[in-house]
């Protein structure tokens, strides 16, 4: 058995790729700034395997945010696209990982109370890293922390969400949505049942709206107009 490996610097430099951006919504054109491209081959008698492993620092053409991409493939992993054609199955990893089309609270996270911000960031990480059980538990923990931070009273989370409405921190419409997310976290914690990426993405969007309404906008208004 013999193996060869060839490391080339900047082979894919300036290449343009359509990738989901961390900040922009949807896919944008990213340019490869720097790359390390590795090509290898393993042979043993008649048998051979070729593989590629590319490491790239990429930049979004819109917001100029830099991130990291690794794409790998090998001659054994391919799928058929027609009777005579095959395509190699490429594994693409992006860091920080991202869900296409999801915008976050971005640069406004600093308006959140420290505890809320910590759980928000971890939940976002779980969501972006394809960890649906942890994301579900994180969403519930976020609601629990908001309730605690706003001194919501009640023997359980159900009652506490209700108290946020009484305290006029939350609208009745907002509370009914939080109840849905509360049960979503319940399922994740007690039955270890993951929810779909779509459900969790939507739930996160709702929680982000609540965070915006009760922390971010009031703080910005206070700063601008005085409390
Ligand atoms: Zn961008």
Boltz pocket constraint, residues with backbone or C-beta under 6 A from the ligand:
constraints:
  - pocket:
      binder: B
      contacts: [[A, 21], [A, 22], [A, 23], [A, 24], [A, 28], [A, 60], [A, 61], [A, 62], [A, 63], [A, 64], [A, 65]]
      max_distance: 6.0
